[in-house]
């Protein structure tokens, strides 16, 4: 089985997850767990099959992968603060030179190299693995814009 077939299988499983129930009831959290596991699997596949940037670029341009991302759009990315997110009390004590116009609160995140994605997933309904897959695709497909010295600040 190649990478494209694996993505097709992930896509089929995501579509089936719409129908999967836990204990006879539809459960959005259960669906999110399935989605998270499948996007984690996509990351593993990318690491296994795409050994250099050219292979990654070829894969991100593949119509099956593009359709996979388009069909499985981001689920309700309403940023929220529900009070359940642990606050980083140590970082909260650091002096702030410019707090800016927004009220921000440092939150505790595991420092595993994926902390930006974990931060976003804490305040949205998107899993960190999905954030990473979508970020990889965005950066690869639009590399000319991201590497343009006139655009980079």
PyMOL commands that set and color helices and strands:
alter all, ss='L'
color gray80, all
select helices_A, chain A and resi 3-17+28-49+53-60+63-71+89-92+115-122+128-141+143-146
alter helices_A, ss='H'
color red, helices_A
deselect
rebuild
show_as cartoon
